[in-house]
Amino acid sequence: MKSTSLHALATAIVLKANSIYKLLIHNLELKRIHCLYVLIVFFVQISPAQKVGLVLSGGGAPGIAHIGIIKALEENNIPIDYITGTSIGALIGGLYASGYSPDEMIQFFKSSEFRKWKKIEIKFPKKFVIPTHIIQPQKIQKGLEKLTGCATTHSRQNFDSLFVPFRCVASDVYRKESYVFSHGILATSIRASMTFPFIFEATKVDNRLLFDGGIYNNFPADIMQQSFHPDFMIGSVVAYNPPQADVNDILMQLQNMITNDTNYSIPDSLGIVLNFDLKKQSMFDFSDIDYLVKFGYEETKKHLEFLKTKIQRRNSIEEINYKRALFRSNQIIAK
């Protein structure tokens, strides 16, 4: 009887131990699964978010359509994390990187201040020589300094520290190569990028005479890739490689002589190019700002569904405006 009781007790202990063992193993499995879940959430949270780069081509007045694309992207919560531009693309990209909203840029291009920039003033020296330019650079330089001076100061001349990290491109015609601005005085960098030969005086930076970036690189998608390595690029193209010039078209003759063909494409794996057909629009006709902005805006809307499938991350207009206000408040403090 005693032996049977001991046997039963031993059996019960073994069964209980086995149950405890299984329970421990089960709990450990649950803990392991829980730990794995926590790790997955942690790494998802700290992994870098999808970054988007916007590339703006040169092309003169038709480039006002770039504002339309920025406006459409902002309103549809599609982020702009980096921006590169040439010529008019450098001007609009630089203003955006300085914290200007699309509506504020529209107001500027409609202003009397901007109209003064375009005033033709040919000054002949005492000894007659062919003038090097027909628009005086001082007004443009001072105007750009007024627009971007605070952003330059606040960023400490580092273009990575602007409202949106920024690059623009000019051309060194002596060395026959592009010159990329990543730091310095933002006003001078933008002016150099849009210094069209004969129209504007060459810009001197680092003992280089610099002209319009479109001479060698009118669509700096390669600079975007090299500088920022975004996950997705959106290209805005209002330009085209110049056709053979007419005998009476001096500007097109100049373009034929000095401009290299540009590759206006982005590989499908890296992004999309939005081509805006504005060939009938004069390079120097800024008379219809609203039309050009609307054109860029409406054309961009046609691609929004595709863009939203490629770019999952969202940045609300409230977030953008908060970040813009914060950047500007720091400028005021810095000033």
Wavefront OBJ file of the C-alpha trace (Angstrom):
o trace
v 0.000 0.000 0.000
v 2.839 2.268 0.945
v 4.736 1.314 -2.231
v 1.694 2.093 -4.338
v 1.297 5.495 -2.725
v 4.944 6.330 -3.292
v 4.624 5.220 -6.904
v 1.514 7.360 -7.377
v 3.220 10.313 -5.736
v 6.299 9.924 -7.953
v 4.097 9.700 -11.032
v 2.201 12.819 -10.012
v 5.449 14.703 -9.441
v 6.758 13.672 -12.863
v 3.519 14.707 -14.547
v 3.503 18.025 -12.693
v 7.140 18.656 -13.599
v 6.363 17.854 -17.199
v 3.453 20.308 -17.168
v 5.647 22.992 -15.619
v 8.340 22.289 -18.224
v 5.833 22.603 -21.070
v 4.441 25.791 -19.553
v 7.928 27.264 -19.239
v 8.751 26.334 -22.826
v 5.448 27.841 -23.987
v 6.150 31.062 -22.089
v 9.649 31.219 -23.471
v 8.268 30.795 -26.999
v 5.763 33.561 -26.345
v 8.518 35.781 -24.974
v 10.698 35.001 -27.963
v 7.868 35.872 -30.338
v 7.161 39.037 -28.351
v 10.845 40.001 -28.459
v 10.945 39.400 -32.198
v 7.862 41.581 -32.629
v 9.384 44.354 -30.528
v 12.623 44.171 -32.523
v 10.761 44.291 -35.839
v 8.759 47.356 -34.723
v 11.929 48.977 -33.390
v 13.882 48.472 -36.586
v 10.965 49.613 -38.739
v 10.760 52.794 -36.667
v 14.476 53.584 -36.807
v 14.951 52.544 -40.441
v 15.317 55.555 -42.746
v 12.047 56.775 -44.236
v 11.591 56.881 -47.994
v 13.310 60.014 -49.320
v 12.214 61.935 -52.410
v 14.349 64.206 -54.598
v 12.958 66.846 -56.974
v 15.059 67.777 -60.033
v 14.220 71.037 -61.853
v 15.505 71.692 -65.357
v 16.568 74.990 -66.862
v 14.557 76.502 -69.690
v 13.792 80.150 -68.934
v 10.257 81.419 -68.350
v 8.575 78.024 -68.981
v 10.298 76.935 -65.773
v 7.632 78.819 -63.808
v 5.721 75.551 -64.323
v 8.084 74.091 -61.684
v 6.092 76.031 -59.085
v 2.984 74.188 -60.238
v 4.573 70.797 -59.642
v 5.736 71.833 -56.143
v 2.240 73.097 -55.352
v 0.622 69.847 -56.543
v 3.061 67.683 -54.567
v 2.570 69.673 -51.359
v -1.218 69.641 -51.619
v -1.185 65.861 -52.079
v 1.147 65.245 -49.128
v 4.006 63.954 -51.299
v 7.299 64.900 -49.604
v 10.160 66.866 -51.152
v 13.292 65.976 -49.191
v 15.982 67.251 -51.585
v 16.040 69.611 -54.537
v 18.477 70.278 -57.382
v 18.123 72.759 -60.215
v 19.725 74.537 -63.120
v 19.080 78.140 -64.217
v 15.357 78.895 -63.672
v 15.268 75.561 -61.824
v 18.019 76.851 -59.545
v 16.068 80.049 -58.876
v 12.820 78.272 -58.007
v 14.607 75.451 -56.189
v 16.682 77.966 -54.238
v 13.631 79.958 -53.208
v 11.858 76.792 -52.065
v 14.978 75.685 -50.184
v 14.967 79.119 -48.506
v 11.524 78.440 -47.078
v 9.251 80.135 -49.621
v 5.885 78.532 -50.283
v 4.558 78.067 -53.844
v 2.080 80.935 -53.344
v 4.840 83.248 -52.131
v 6.954 82.399 -55.178
v 4.002 83.178 -57.454
v 3.607 86.565 -55.756
v 7.300 87.305 -56.248
v 7.298 86.531 -59.976
v 4.280 88.816 -60.396
v 5.891 91.642 -58.426
v 7.317 94.921 -59.669
v 10.591 93.890 -58.009
v 10.963 90.959 -60.406
v 10.042 93.130 -63.394
v 13.002 95.385 -62.517
v 15.304 92.376 -62.867
v 14.429 92.061 -66.541
v 15.034 95.678 -67.470
v 17.510 95.877 -70.332
v 20.334 98.337 -69.722
v 23.142 98.312 -72.290
v 26.140 100.362 -71.211
v 28.838 101.103 -73.757
v 32.336 101.915 -72.484
v 34.204 104.991 -73.725
v 36.127 102.823 -76.147
v 33.544 101.140 -78.291
v 33.498 97.366 -77.825
v 30.694 94.864 -78.114
v 28.904 94.777 -74.726
v 29.272 91.554 -72.748
v 25.712 91.639 -71.424
v 22.443 93.528 -71.799
v 20.992 93.162 -68.279
v 22.932 94.633 -65.370
v 23.667 92.021 -62.659
v 23.639 94.321 -59.638
v 19.849 94.484 -59.321
v 19.536 90.711 -59.602
v 22.306 90.097 -57.067
v 20.810 92.547 -54.567
v 17.330 91.170 -55.164
v 18.480 87.595 -54.591
v 20.379 88.612 -51.461
v 17.204 90.214 -50.124
v 15.245 87.030 -50.834
v 17.771 84.461 -49.605
v 20.127 86.338 -47.284
v 18.514 85.153 -44.046
v 18.498 81.536 -45.257
v 22.192 81.817 -46.143
v 23.002 83.157 -42.685
v 20.866 80.634 -40.838
v 22.337 77.692 -42.785
v 25.867 79.058 -42.251
v 26.300 78.833 -46.022
v 25.803 75.044 -45.922
v 23.094 74.103 -48.431
v 22.385 70.871 -46.538
v 21.068 73.003 -43.669
v 18.462 74.905 -45.685
v 14.703 74.298 -45.366
v 15.287 71.563 -47.974
v 18.856 70.431 -48.827
v 19.764 71.978 -52.172
v 22.257 71.904 -55.045
v 22.483 74.068 -58.158
v 24.708 73.914 -61.219
v 26.682 76.513 -63.168
v 29.159 76.130 -66.050
v 32.883 76.855 -66.184
v 33.348 77.458 -69.911
v 37.144 77.745 -69.583
v 37.478 74.290 -68.041
v 34.454 73.073 -70.031
v 32.784 71.476 -67.026
v 29.885 71.856 -64.633
v 30.377 73.559 -61.300
v 28.133 72.348 -58.464
v 27.215 74.625 -55.555
v 26.753 72.861 -52.204
v 27.719 75.809 -49.990
v 28.436 79.516 -50.136
v 26.256 82.577 -50.646
v 22.967 81.283 -51.988
v 22.225 84.452 -53.994
v 25.533 84.232 -55.869
v 25.087 80.516 -56.523
v 21.621 81.010 -58.015
v 22.764 83.968 -60.112
v 25.694 81.981 -61.485
v 23.397 79.122 -62.445
v 21.124 81.448 -64.451
v 23.838 83.586 -66.103
v 22.880 83.144 -69.759
v 25.766 84.362 -71.956
v 25.397 87.837 -73.478
v 22.146 88.390 -71.555
v 23.873 88.452 -68.141
v 27.425 89.213 -67.066
v 29.550 86.207 -66.037
v 29.599 85.441 -62.305
v 33.018 85.108 -60.693
v 33.345 82.468 -57.941
v 36.607 80.886 -56.708
v 38.523 82.566 -59.559
v 36.213 80.932 -62.086
v 34.015 82.771 -64.577
v 30.717 80.938 -64.414
v 27.770 80.922 -66.786
v 24.367 79.268 -67.016
v 24.393 75.672 -65.769
v 22.379 74.592 -68.801
v 25.459 74.832 -71.029
v 26.728 71.479 -69.696
v 23.972 70.118 -67.444
v 20.456 71.442 -67.873
v 18.851 68.665 -65.808
v 20.959 67.771 -62.748
v 19.468 64.352 -61.959
v 23.030 62.991 -61.731
v 23.877 65.627 -59.096
v 20.778 64.628 -57.143
v 21.854 60.985 -57.183
v 25.483 61.702 -56.293
v 24.727 64.211 -53.535
v 21.657 62.770 -51.815
v 20.958 59.176 -53.005
v 17.157 59.535 -52.740
v 14.870 56.510 -52.862
v 12.802 58.124 -55.625
v 13.352 61.083 -57.962
v 10.774 63.311 -59.637
v 12.083 65.272 -62.602
v 10.400 68.417 -63.919
v 11.516 69.175 -67.487
v 10.478 72.276 -69.424
v 13.537 72.327 -71.693
v 14.741 70.464 -74.768
v 17.967 70.107 -76.701
v 18.110 73.032 -79.152
v 17.223 72.411 -82.802
v 19.203 73.893 -85.663
v 19.016 77.693 -85.437
v 17.281 79.947 -87.905
v 19.398 82.633 -89.551
v 17.453 85.364 -87.709
v 17.405 83.706 -84.266
v 20.542 84.915 -82.473
v 19.645 83.284 -79.122
v 19.200 79.864 -80.711
v 22.462 80.365 -82.604
v 24.198 81.015 -79.276
v 22.628 77.876 -77.823
v 23.782 75.826 -80.808
v 27.334 77.118 -80.386
v 27.832 76.676 -76.662
v 25.283 74.185 -75.309
v 25.906 70.459 -74.961
v 23.000 68.073 -75.349
v 21.458 67.127 -72.000
v 20.061 63.747 -70.992
v 16.542 64.593 -69.788
v 15.770 61.138 -68.441
v 15.752 59.209 -65.174
v 15.913 55.381 -65.145
v 12.525 53.835 -64.287
v 14.062 52.151 -61.264
v 15.074 55.534 -59.825
v 12.100 57.774 -60.567
v 9.911 59.531 -63.107
v 10.295 62.524 -65.430
v 7.371 64.883 -66.006
v 7.886 66.511 -69.404
v 6.035 69.770 -69.989
v 5.635 70.747 -73.636
v 6.109 74.499 -73.579
v 8.160 74.936 -76.749
v 5.872 77.728 -77.955
v 6.577 79.718 -74.811
v 9.430 82.210 -75.128
v 12.399 81.764 -72.775
v 12.098 85.377 -71.616
v 8.314 85.843 -71.585
v 7.198 86.029 -67.947
v 3.944 87.801 -68.757
v 1.548 84.957 -67.830
v 2.692 83.502 -64.517
v -0.731 82.044 -63.640
v -0.925 80.089 -66.905
v 2.521 78.543 -66.431
v 1.884 77.592 -62.797
v -1.504 76.088 -63.681
v 0.046 74.177 -66.587
v 2.609 72.549 -64.300
v -0.020 71.914 -61.622
v -2.548 70.267 -63.948
v 0.049 68.141 -65.735
v 1.389 66.902 -62.401
v -2.121 65.923 -61.244
v -2.292 63.468 -64.157
v 0.558 61.488 -62.577
v -0.518 61.636 -58.929
v -1.912 58.099 -58.701
v 1.326 56.685 -60.080
v 3.389 58.865 -57.742
v 1.359 57.759 -54.736
v 1.961 54.093 -55.545
v 5.696 54.710 -55.795
v 5.971 57.043 -52.806
v 4.244 55.583 -49.752
v 5.454 58.167 -47.269
v 3.237 61.199 -46.683
v 4.041 64.677 -45.423
v 0.966 66.735 -44.585
v 0.689 70.364 -45.552
v 0.407 71.162 -41.830
v 3.766 69.466 -41.208
v 5.358 71.337 -44.115
v 4.043 74.693 -42.935
v 5.164 73.989 -39.365
v 8.654 73.082 -40.569
v 8.700 76.188 -42.784
v 7.624 78.430 -39.913
v 10.231 76.860 -37.626
v 12.972 77.406 -40.225
v 11.949 81.033 -40.630
v 11.748 81.649 -36.894
v 15.330 80.397 -36.588
v 16.292 82.813 -39.353
v 14.809 85.679 -37.342
v 16.706 84.569 -34.242
v 19.922 84.214 -36.273
v 19.397 87.629 -37.783
l 1 2 3 4 5 6 7 8 9 10 11 12 13 14 15 16 17 18 19 20 21 22 23 24 25 26 27 28 29 30 31 32 33 34 35 36 37 38 39 40 41 42 43 44 45 46 47 48 49 50 51 52 53 54 55 56 57 58 59 60 61 62 63 64 65 66 67 68 69 70 71 72 73 74 75 76 77 78 79 80 81 82 83 84 85 86 87 88 89 90 91 92 93 94 95 96 97 98 99 100 101 102 103 104 105 106 107 108 109 110 111 112 113 114 115 116 117 118 119 120 121 122 123 124 125 126 127 128 129 130 131 132 133 134 135 136 137 138 139 140 141 142 143 144 145 146 147 148 149 150 151 152 153 154 155 156 157 158 159 160 161 162 163 164 165 166 167 168 169 170 171 172 173 174 175 176 177 178 179 180 181 182 183 184 185 186 187 188 189 190 191 192 193 194 195 196 197 198 199 200 201 202 203 204 205 206 207 208 209 210 211 212 213 214 215 216 217 218 219 220 221 222 223 224 225 226 227 228 229 230 231 232 233 234 235 236 237 238 239 240 241 242 243 244 245 246 247 248 249 250 251 252 253 254 255 256 257 258 259 260 261 262 263 264 265 266 267 268 269 270 271 272 273 274 275 276 277 278 279 280 281 282 283 284 285 286 287 288 289 290 291 292 293 294 295 296 297 298 299 300 301 302 303 304 305 306 307 308 309 310 311 312 313 314 315 316 317 318 319 320 321 322 323 324 325 326 327 328 329 330 331 332 333 334 335
